[in-house]
Amino acid sequence: MAPVFRLVPGCIQFVGVNMKYAPNMHYRRSIRLRGYDYSQTGAYFVTICTQNRECLFEEIVDGEMALGDAGRMVEKWYCALENKFSDICCDEYIVMPNHFHCIVVNVGADQCVCPDDGQLYRIAPTVMGEHNTMGEHMGSPLRTVVQWFKTMTINEYIRGVKQNGWLRFDGKLWQRNYYDHIIRNENELNRIR
């Protein structure tokens, strides 16, 4: 199949290749743990990277890297997750020049029906099909939480570009996907922190 081009005064633009959908060629493999319910109670380590790994969140102040206005904006929206999702707790996080790490804790949709066992958080069970919910309601799916966070930060970043002269990004602020790791026990939680 031949590529399709469009003539624009002064240049030629590549439009694409006209080809039919082929599932074996166009399949995008999910990096989520197959069969795992990401809406259940548990702690998740999440990393979200900027598109093309562009350094947009820090600036050099007195010869050292410091969190810029865009980085503080990312912090603000991470902390706002708890206001948007009543079942989400924000744990440790760090904004890097071109990515963001955080620990998102899903405490369950209805905290008043959770058994009080004295634990700050429950660790996510990872055995497929294991649902030790003991009457708990399922919480917000991790993908929904990450999607909302990305949407809010993108919208505010665009305003920052227009109003405050923040660095422009090419096409997308964040990469399409994100990395997550299900935190399996207290030692792992502390190591990641």
Steps between C-alpha positions, in 0.01 A plus 500: 500500500633837403528786747263792451646852474335840491652798319511816706667815363871474586494140624360152462316351800483129569135416569528127561477162343163385380482147639235280657502417870700183566464379863831311497684819388305769687453324833618710794604274787374606841757525778230459768503179702258271316198401707574744783224735618662843538193633683559286806651626822878527483807717440639563153832654393438707185741668258377737229746636241480805277471444127847460345646530853499879472624679813209731582459500879825636642715806442852607591511748789841624623672218313280224651191314387180617671135420455351751257144629482405207277643254754305664782190473285557121469532481882177696543297267279648189662392625842155585355439131424377455859233767445382353170506133608387441859651150497851614395781603736811671367821366649860590412575661163777677312493720192804451278594715197327267252293257706301456818508221762228451760340245727122494460307317769148376437339466844168369367185673386319506834741532788231452765444135398871411504608294800711703741819298535725791603688508168554831327461331159437149382752347263359389166445124467658371179371144472271487197138463597573570867251751633539521873260792523320402822198717414702789353382691194736533206654841441596716205694315228862615479465579129216745578710673767800532266279617212347778714846606624635516144198698377525759778876547460477524120230767519691708753830454317340634180377805697853541638646499149251764385503724809839448665735402218563141616693282257284370219453128453476324167156345452449334839616585850501141633583170338194295414556235765638497853697252708345348810622254758270330750655539844486156659615551859611755761872450428445574133294809586778635721771420242309684227441797731 
